[in-house]
Amino acid sequence: MPSTFDDLLEANRAYAAENPILGFDGVAHAGVAVVTCMDSRIDPLRMIGLKPGDAKIFRNPGGRVTDQALEALVLATHLLGVNRVLVIPHTRCAMANSTEAELQRRVGESAGRDATWHRFNTIDDQEAALRSDVVRVKSHPLVADEVLVGGFIYDVDTGLLTQVD
């Protein structure tokens, strides 16, 4: 494991030297916002054919519409040009395939201290949670009725999205 951030800072300098979106206005040019998981197998822009500057991305464990995700979506729909929201959890997600007790135990073992007090918000039924999250966005009083909201599950083995009604 690297002991410094030097490799990342060097990569950042190369990125900054050729960054095509410097001076960008910050608006979602494709009018899209994505709420998805933090899983590194997910490339939220490329999986829907977009590029940097096209969409607003909010990531968290499990890809849930949390209070913070809703806050981001309200701002995005009113101030940043978003008119379509995709909520995208994924297959083989630890948040949907583990219990609270399992994650608390695993984190506790890794940390070398008790983690039973920490809630990880695991997901019992991923499709039901997704449907609930879509309704949560659609019914929020500060998200306009004209904003399209869809729920999708990303298959990490095929790269395909499946829409969930």
Summary of the structure (lengths in Angstrom):
residues: 165
radius of gyration: 17.8
end to end distance: 43.0
largest distance: 49.5
contacts: 447
relative contact order: 0.16
helix: 35%
strand: 18%
